[in-house]
Amino acid sequence: MATNEILGSTERRKLCKKKVTQLYMQILGRKPDAGGLKHYVRQCFNQHRLISAIRQQLLNSKEYSKFYC
């Protein structure tokens, strides 16, 4: 059984929010802004986007390349 089948929608949304926030802190060194959090939580929750794909998007972001590359 997949994780999203085990978790209810509220729990899954909370997990997505937690994971996205962790990625922002790890990769960009800051908390996500409201728009970014909403965007990536939507990808995780509605589109079942893998956290690894969201991580790669943040690593490929202009913000990351501007400050960390």
C-alpha positions in Angstrom: 0.0 0.0 0.0 1.4 3.4 -1.0 1.9 6.1 1.6 -0.8 8.3 0.1 -3.3 5.5 0.5 -2.4 5.1 4.1 -2.6 8.7 5.0 -5.8 10.7 4.9 -5.8 13.9 2.9 -5.2 16.2 5.9 -2.3 14.1 7.1 -0.8 13.9 3.6 -1.1 17.7 3.1 0.7 18.2 6.4 3.4 15.8 5.4 3.9 17.6 2.1 4.1 21.0 3.9 6.6 19.7 6.3 8.8 18.1 3.6 8.7 21.3 1.4 9.6 23.4 4.4 12.5 21.1 5.2 13.7 21.3 1.6 13.6 25.1 1.6 15.6 25.2 4.9 18.2 22.7 3.6 18.6 24.1 0.1 17.9 27.8 0.3 18.6 28.3 4.0 15.2 30.0 4.7 11.6 29.3 5.3 9.4 29.2 2.2 7.5 32.2 1.2 3.7 31.7 1.0 3.6 31.5 -2.8 6.4 29.0 -3.0 5.0 26.8 -0.2 1.6 26.8 -1.9 3.1 25.9 -5.2 5.2 23.0 -4.1 2.7 21.6 -1.6 0.2 21.6 -4.5 2.7 19.7 -6.6 3.3 17.2 -3.8 -0.3 16.8 -2.8 -2.4 17.2 -5.9 0.0 16.1 -8.6 1.7 13.4 -6.5 5.1 14.9 -7.4 8.0 13.2 -5.7 9.9 15.1 -3.0 13.1 14.3 -4.9 11.7 16.1 -8.0 10.8 19.2 -5.9 14.3 19.1 -4.4 15.8 19.2 -7.9 13.5 22.1 -8.9 14.9 24.1 -5.9 18.4 23.1 -6.7 17.8 24.4 -10.3 16.2 27.6 -9.1 17.6 31.0 -9.9 17.7 31.8 -6.2 19.9 28.8 -5.5 22.3 29.4 -8.4 22.6 33.1 -7.5 23.6 32.6 -3.9 25.1 29.1 -3.7 26.8 28.3 -7.0 
